[in-house]
Structures are given as structure tokens and as C-alpha cells.
């Protein structure tokens, strides 16, 4: 049976303690793939969680592209107003970690096993960071993309939750026009929107599509 991760998230949010009870705001570590994708997710989840945006994306190629994306992420957080605090935490940029993770999968098509290995790499670092920071939940912005497999992302997140003892927040942020809203917010903030996923393989695919 197909799971509706948005409805699962709805139920979880309803179950959160009433702020008037004096309970602390739950802390969420949100792995972000880029500023544009995080825009709607932050607008949505900052109503319920104190968020640490964790930017760990060693898959991004080339290094100049990484720097451009990380600066846009930081700028978005500075420019927005949130109900609860949103902090920024940058992971290390070590591209070799990505190449090690996808070794032997270089020829896989987009959206298949190579991408799944990349999901796991980034989500595992997010789960580790969440455990180290004492967060109540972790999740990723990746499911907002129409090109990302929400089922696989949630399966990996739930597996890692069992290993690192931090609950995974179920998500399929593209639901309820989440992707459309992210485009609107990106335009509102004049954000740089990349035209390829990020890794060298998606970069090469973009070049082929453009006849370059």
C-alpha cells in the first residue's frame, strides 16, 4: 500500500505539545539541498519547529557551484522572518565522499541507484548531526523536487532513525503545491535557481540536453 507521507506529517504535527503548556519547541535538523528547495519547507515547518538548516552536499559540482548555492541558502535565512528560530550549519564540502559513495554506479541513469546512494550519504550525515545536536527530529528538503523519490527518501530516513536514535520526520514536500510555492518564494527573493541537480553526472546530462 502506498503511504501518504504528507498525511503522516499532518498527524505528527497535530500530536506536538501545545505551546501554551510551556513545553519547549521541538528541534528539527533539516538537511537542505539548496536555498530554493528549502524556501517553502522553512516557511511551512518553522511554524512548528526550531530548525537548524544543515547544508551538507558534497555531490555538488563544480566547487564554484557549491559556493554559489551555499551563499544563497544563507541569504534566504537572513532575509526571512520565522515564527521559531532558524539557524544555519554548514557541513564539510568533501567531494571525494560523494565519489566514494557512488563508486561503481557512475553509469546509472538519473533517479536510480546512484541517486539513492547520494540520498543515503546526505541523510546519514544529517542523522549523525541531529544526534550530536540533540535534535528531536531530522528530515530533508529533497522530497520537494518532482524528480526525487519520496518513498526512497523516507525509507532511508526511517532506517537511519533506528541507527542514530533520532526520529525521522516523514515528508513529501511537493504535496499541496509545495514545489510551486518554492518557485514563487524563489522569485520573490530573486534567488539563483540551478538548472541541474548538482552532481557532475547531472551536469553532463544538462550539457548533452543543450547540445554542448
Helices and strands as residue ranges (DSSP letters): H 5-15, G 19-21, E 27-31, H 35-45, E 50-55, H 63-79, E 86-90, H 95-101, H 113-133, E 137-140, G 141-144, H 150-164, E 167-168, G 175-177, H 178-188, H 200-209
